[in-house]
Amino acid sequence: MSINLTQQAAEHIARHLKKRGSGIGLRLGVRLTGCSGMAYKMDYVDEAVEGDQLYEEFGVKLYVDPKSLPFIEGTTIDYGRDGLNEGFRFRNPNEKASCGCGESFTV
């Protein structure tokens, strides 16, 4: 399995990396929080960390720490606008439930 980026998500990440002026990609992970237990976390990557799993699509590098990988394996990351809301959308086949506000999930 893998982690996938849609073209819209990759273009958004690439634009922000360029605007930032530095960075080699984006790191995706999970943290314990919220009413459902876990939330996605994303941050710029300036240096790869040993052990990170690397995925690349549409010229964008996505780094995933090994502790988070079992919870997000197979996830597709999209980016879009829905009315006034704009942001990343995660389609995670491991999710069993998510909170009403959509900020956290459980596997």
C-alpha positions as CSV (number, residue, x, y, z in Angstrom):
1,M,0.0,0.0,0.0
2,S,1.0,3.6,-0.1
3,I,0.0,7.2,0.7
4,N,-1.3,9.1,-2.3
5,L,-1.6,12.7,-3.2
6,T,-4.1,14.0,-5.7
7,Q,-2.8,16.5,-8.2
8,Q,-4.7,19.3,-6.4
9,A,-3.0,18.5,-3.1
10,A,0.5,18.2,-4.7
11,E,0.1,21.6,-6.4
12,H,-1.0,23.2,-3.2
13,I,2.0,21.8,-1.3
14,A,4.4,22.7,-4.1
15,R,3.1,26.3,-4.1
16,H,3.6,26.7,-0.4
17,L,7.0,25.1,-0.4
18,K,8.0,27.6,-3.2
19,K,6.5,30.5,-1.3
20,R,8.3,29.4,1.9
21,G,11.6,29.4,0.0
22,S,12.9,26.3,1.5
23,G,12.0,22.7,2.3
24,I,12.2,19.3,0.5
25,G,8.7,18.1,1.1
26,L,5.9,17.6,3.7
27,R,5.8,15.3,6.7
28,L,2.5,13.5,7.5
29,G,1.8,11.9,10.8
30,V,-0.8,11.4,13.5
31,R,-1.0,12.6,17.0
32,L,-3.2,11.6,19.9
33,T,-5.8,14.3,20.4
34,G,-9.5,15.2,19.9
35,C,-12.7,13.5,20.8
36,S,-12.1,10.6,18.5
37,G,-8.5,9.9,19.5
38,M,-6.2,10.8,16.6
39,A,-5.6,13.8,14.3
40,Y,-3.5,14.3,11.3
41,K,-0.4,16.5,11.6
42,M,1.5,18.0,8.7
43,D,4.7,20.0,8.7
44,Y,7.4,21.1,6.3
45,V,10.5,19.0,5.9
46,D,13.8,20.6,5.7
47,E,15.8,17.4,6.3
48,A,14.8,13.8,6.0
49,V,14.7,11.8,9.2
50,E,16.2,8.3,9.1
51,G,13.4,5.8,9.1
52,D,10.8,8.0,7.4
53,Q,8.9,6.3,4.6
54,L,9.1,8.5,1.4
55,Y,6.3,8.8,-1.1
56,E,6.5,11.0,-4.2
57,E,3.7,12.1,-6.5
58,F,3.5,14.9,-9.0
59,G,7.0,16.0,-8.0
60,V,6.1,16.4,-4.3
61,K,7.8,14.4,-1.6
62,L,5.7,13.2,1.3
63,Y,7.5,11.8,4.4
64,V,5.7,9.6,6.9
65,D,7.2,8.6,10.3
66,P,7.1,4.8,10.9
67,K,5.0,5.1,14.1
68,S,2.2,6.9,12.2
69,L,2.3,4.6,9.1
70,P,0.0,1.8,10.4
71,F,-2.8,4.3,11.1
72,I,-2.6,6.1,7.7
73,E,-1.4,3.4,5.3
74,G,-3.5,3.6,2.1
75,T,-4.7,7.2,2.7
76,T,-5.3,9.5,-0.2
77,I,-4.8,13.2,0.5
78,D,-6.8,15.7,-1.5
79,Y,-7.1,19.5,-1.4
80,G,-10.1,21.5,-2.3
81,R,-12.8,24.0,-1.5
82,D,-16.3,23.3,-0.3
83,G,-18.3,26.5,0.0
84,L,-16.3,28.8,2.4
85,N,-14.1,25.9,3.7
86,E,-10.8,25.1,2.0
87,G,-8.2,22.6,3.0
88,F,-6.8,19.1,2.9
89,R,-9.2,16.1,2.9
90,F,-8.0,12.7,4.0
91,R,-9.6,9.5,2.6
92,N,-8.2,6.9,5.1
93,P,-9.4,3.3,4.7
94,N,-8.3,2.6,8.3
95,E,-10.8,5.1,9.8
96,K,-13.6,3.5,11.8
97,A,-15.2,6.7,12.9
98,S,-14.5,10.5,13.1
99,C,-15.8,13.3,15.3
100,G,-18.6,15.6,14.2
101,C,-16.2,18.5,13.5
102,G,-14.0,16.3,11.3
103,E,-10.8,17.1,13.2
104,S,-10.1,13.7,14.7
105,F,-10.6,10.1,13.9
106,T,-10.3,6.6,15.3
107,V,-9.0,3.4,13.8
